[in-house]
Every structure is written in C-alpha cells, then in structure tokens.
Amino acid sequence: MSETTINIGIETLGWIGALFFLIAYGMVVAKKWTTDGVIYHLFNILGGIALTVNTVYFSAWAAAFINFAWAGIAVIGWIKVKRINP
C-alpha cells in the first residue's frame, strides 16, 4: 500500500469521525436523540476513535488528546446508560 493511499484512508477516517460528532450533536439539538441514549454515545465513541487515529497519524497531539478524552467520556456515559437501562 502506498503512502498516498494510507494518507487518503486516514484523512477519510478523520472526516467520518467529524461527521459522526456532528450527527450526534445535530440529532440531540433536533431532539431526535437524547444525551442518555446509547446511539448518541456510540456515535461519540466512534467519532472520537476515528479522529484520534487521524490526529495521531498526522501528529496533531492536542487534537489527539481532546478526541481521545471525548471518546473516553462517551464510553463512561455509555456504561452509565447501560447500567440504568440494561
């Protein structure tokens, strides 16, 4: 696999992660999802992971940190939701 192909794949992954964050936020604002819903947390987890991979690959360390933290917070939220609604 060429470096260009890998770069395009990682860049695409970053855009998908950003889209997941925007969808999650937009659905909450539109009152289609709630912040205590599993799907909201799942989108934030996947978005955070995708953007963390992207930012680590491109050495954007501050962005990598915040995206990793965002995904971690979403995991905690998902665990709490699953405990309340098994």
C-alpha positions as CSV (number, residue, x, y, z in Angstrom):
1,M,0.0,0.0,0.0
2,S,1.4,3.4,-0.9
3,E,1.9,6.3,1.5
4,T,-0.6,8.3,-0.6
5,T,-3.3,5.6,-0.2
6,I,-2.7,5.4,3.5
7,N,-2.9,9.2,3.8
8,I,-6.2,9.3,1.9
9,G,-7.6,6.5,4.1
10,I,-6.6,8.2,7.4
11,E,-7.9,11.6,6.1
12,T,-11.2,9.9,5.1
13,L,-11.4,8.3,8.6
14,G,-11.0,11.7,10.1
15,W,-13.8,13.2,8.1
16,I,-16.0,10.2,9.0
17,G,-15.2,10.9,12.7
18,A,-16.0,14.6,12.4
19,L,-19.3,13.6,10.6
20,F,-20.2,11.3,13.5
21,F,-19.7,14.1,16.0
22,L,-21.8,16.5,14.0
23,I,-24.6,13.9,13.5
24,A,-24.6,13.2,17.3
25,Y,-24.8,16.8,18.2
26,G,-27.3,17.7,15.5
27,M,-29.6,14.8,16.5
28,V,-29.6,16.0,20.1
29,V,-30.3,19.6,19.1
30,A,-33.1,18.4,16.8
31,K,-34.5,16.4,19.8
32,K,-34.3,13.1,17.8
33,W,-31.8,11.6,20.3
34,T,-31.1,12.3,23.9
35,T,-27.8,12.5,25.7
36,D,-28.7,9.5,27.7
37,G,-29.3,7.3,24.7
38,V,-26.9,4.5,23.6
39,I,-26.8,5.7,20.0
40,Y,-25.6,9.2,21.0
41,H,-22.7,7.7,23.0
42,L,-21.9,5.2,20.3
43,F,-21.6,8.0,17.7
44,N,-19.3,9.9,20.0
45,I,-17.2,6.9,20.8
46,L,-16.7,6.0,17.1
47,G,-16.2,9.7,16.1
48,G,-13.6,10.1,18.9
49,I,-11.7,6.9,17.9
50,A,-11.7,7.8,14.2
51,L,-10.5,11.4,14.9
52,T,-7.9,10.1,17.4
53,V,-6.4,7.8,14.8
54,N,-6.4,10.7,12.3
55,T,-4.8,13.2,14.6
56,V,-2.2,10.8,15.9
57,Y,-1.2,9.8,12.4
58,F,-0.7,13.4,11.4
59,S,1.0,14.3,14.8
60,A,-1.7,16.8,15.9
61,W,-1.2,16.0,19.6
62,A,-3.5,18.5,21.2
63,A,-6.3,17.4,18.9
64,A,-5.5,13.8,19.5
65,F,-5.7,14.3,23.3
66,I,-9.1,16.0,23.1
67,N,-10.5,13.4,20.7
68,F,-9.3,10.6,22.9
69,A,-10.7,12.3,26.0
70,W,-14.1,12.8,24.2
71,A,-14.2,9.1,23.3
72,G,-13.4,8.2,26.9
73,I,-16.1,10.4,28.3
74,A,-18.6,8.8,25.8
75,V,-17.5,5.3,27.0
76,I,-18.3,6.3,30.6
77,G,-21.6,7.8,29.5
78,W,-22.4,4.6,27.6
79,I,-21.6,2.4,30.6
80,K,-23.9,4.5,32.8
81,V,-26.7,4.3,30.3
82,K,-26.3,0.5,30.1
83,R,-26.4,0.2,33.9
84,I,-29.6,2.2,34.1
85,N,-31.3,0.6,31.1
86,P,-29.8,-3.0,30.8
